[in-house]
Amino acid sequence: MNFFGKIAMTDSTHLILCPVNLRHAKAERRAYDEAVAMARRRSAKLIVATVAPEIERNLNIYDSEAYWGEQLRAFITAHPAEGVVCETVVRKGAVHRQILRLAEERKVDMIVMDAANPKVKDYLLGTTASHVVTHAHCSVYVVRG
């Protein structure tokens, strides 16, 4: 109990999921930076995930999971999560569904994600973040830009 007679929140975050939209990673990576800092402070493992589209728009990409996996590894190499155990995951499908599915399967303690696509500045919360916040079975930390 703390001074006010309320139960203090424990630091029980051991696994953090950070979905990264690699199409916007150059413009916006605040959520990733926050997830790395949070994982470092809590000695938590970090899962950095990206979701490949069901049907790739770029016809030169024959194996989208391999392509986006390579892009995700390049992103991590360019922005290392020093002092944090980091795993990369590539999923394929609808972004909001894959984030929730991965969080459920891996029993993550927290999801750290961007509020919206950086090109959609008029919205308070993007559709993907809104769906994840509404349906996640864990805490969701939304980073605004």
C-alpha positions as CSV (number, residue, x, y, z in Angstrom):
1,M,0.0,0.0,0.0
2,N,1.1,3.5,-0.7
3,F,0.7,6.7,1.3
4,F,-2.9,7.2,0.1
5,G,-4.0,3.7,1.2
6,K,-4.1,2.4,-2.4
7,I,-2.4,-0.7,-3.7
8,A,0.8,0.4,-5.5
9,M,1.1,-0.8,-9.1
10,T,3.8,-3.5,-9.5
11,D,6.3,-3.5,-12.2
12,S,5.3,-6.8,-13.8
13,T,5.9,-6.0,-17.4
14,H,8.2,-8.7,-18.8
15,L,7.2,-8.8,-22.5
16,I,6.5,-5.7,-24.6
17,L,5.1,-5.8,-28.2
18,C,5.9,-2.9,-30.5
19,P,4.3,-3.0,-34.0
20,V,6.2,-1.0,-36.5
21,N,4.8,0.2,-39.8
22,L,8.0,0.1,-42.0
23,R,6.4,2.2,-44.7
24,H,6.5,5.1,-42.2
25,A,9.4,4.2,-40.1
26,K,11.7,6.9,-41.4
27,A,9.1,9.6,-40.6
28,E,7.9,8.2,-37.3
29,R,9.6,5.9,-34.8
30,R,8.6,7.4,-31.5
31,A,6.7,4.3,-30.4
32,Y,9.7,2.1,-31.1
33,D,12.0,4.5,-29.1
34,E,9.6,4.5,-26.2
35,A,9.2,0.7,-26.3
36,V,13.0,0.3,-26.2
37,A,13.3,2.8,-23.3
38,M,10.4,1.1,-21.4
39,A,11.9,-2.4,-22.0
40,R,15.3,-1.2,-20.7
41,R,13.7,0.4,-17.5
42,R,11.7,-2.7,-16.8
43,S,14.3,-5.3,-17.9
44,A,11.6,-6.6,-20.3
45,K,12.0,-8.5,-23.6
46,L,10.9,-6.6,-26.7
47,I,9.1,-8.0,-29.6
48,V,9.3,-5.7,-32.7
49,A,6.7,-6.8,-35.3
50,T,5.6,-5.7,-38.7
51,V,2.6,-6.8,-40.7
52,A,3.0,-7.6,-44.4
53,P,-0.1,-7.0,-46.6
54,E,-2.1,-10.0,-47.8
55,I,-1.6,-8.9,-51.4
56,E,1.6,-6.9,-52.0
57,R,1.1,-3.7,-54.0
58,N,4.7,-3.9,-55.3
59,L,4.7,-6.6,-57.9
60,N,8.5,-6.9,-57.6
61,I,8.2,-8.4,-54.2
62,Y,7.6,-12.1,-54.6
63,D,7.9,-13.2,-51.0
64,S,6.5,-10.4,-48.9
65,E,7.3,-12.1,-45.5
66,A,10.9,-12.5,-46.5
67,Y,11.1,-9.0,-47.9
68,W,9.5,-7.3,-44.8
69,G,11.6,-9.6,-42.5
70,E,14.7,-8.2,-44.2
71,Q,13.4,-4.6,-43.9
72,L,12.6,-5.2,-40.2
73,R,16.1,-6.5,-39.5
74,A,17.6,-3.5,-41.3
75,F,15.4,-1.2,-39.2
76,I,16.6,-2.9,-36.0
77,T,20.3,-2.7,-37.2
78,A,19.9,1.0,-37.9
79,H,18.2,1.6,-34.5
80,P,19.6,-0.9,-32.1
81,A,17.8,-1.7,-28.9
82,E,21.0,-1.6,-26.8
83,G,20.7,-3.4,-23.5
84,V,17.3,-5.0,-24.5
85,V,16.6,-8.6,-25.6
86,C,14.8,-8.0,-28.9
87,E,13.0,-10.4,-31.2
88,T,11.6,-9.6,-34.6
89,V,8.3,-11.1,-36.0
90,V,6.7,-10.7,-39.4
91,R,3.0,-11.4,-39.8
92,K,0.8,-11.3,-42.8
93,G,-2.8,-10.0,-42.9
94,A,-4.9,-7.2,-41.5
95,V,-2.7,-5.1,-39.2
96,H,-5.0,-4.7,-36.2
97,R,-6.0,-8.4,-36.2
98,Q,-2.4,-9.6,-36.4
99,I,-1.2,-7.3,-33.6
100,L,-4.0,-8.6,-31.3
101,R,-3.3,-12.2,-32.4
102,L,0.4,-11.9,-31.7
103,A,-0.2,-10.2,-28.3
104,E,-2.6,-13.0,-27.3
105,E,-0.4,-15.9,-28.6
106,R,2.7,-14.6,-26.9
107,K,0.9,-13.3,-23.8
108,V,2.5,-9.9,-23.9
109,D,2.1,-7.6,-20.9
110,M,2.0,-4.4,-22.9
111,I,1.7,-3.1,-26.5
112,V,3.5,0.1,-27.4
113,M,2.3,1.7,-30.7
114,D,1.9,4.9,-32.6
115,A,-1.4,6.7,-32.3
116,A,-1.9,7.0,-36.1
117,N,-0.3,7.0,-39.5
118,P,1.9,10.1,-39.5
119,K,0.2,11.3,-42.7
120,V,-3.2,11.4,-40.9
121,K,-2.5,14.1,-38.5
122,D,-6.2,15.2,-38.1
123,Y,-7.2,12.1,-36.2
124,L,-6.7,11.8,-32.4
125,L,-6.3,8.1,-32.7
126,G,-6.0,6.1,-35.9
127,T,-8.2,3.1,-36.8
128,T,-5.6,0.5,-36.0
129,A,-4.6,2.0,-32.7
130,S,-8.3,2.4,-31.8
131,H,-9.1,-1.2,-32.6
132,V,-6.1,-2.5,-30.6
133,V,-6.9,-0.3,-27.6
134,T,-10.5,-1.5,-27.6
135,H,-9.8,-5.2,-28.0
136,A,-6.4,-6.0,-26.4
137,H,-6.3,-8.1,-23.3
138,C,-3.2,-6.3,-22.1
139,S,-2.2,-2.7,-21.5
140,V,-1.7,-0.5,-24.6
141,Y,0.6,2.5,-24.5
142,V,-0.2,4.8,-27.4
143,V,2.5,7.3,-28.4
144,R,1.3,10.5,-30.0
145,G,3.5,12.4,-32.4
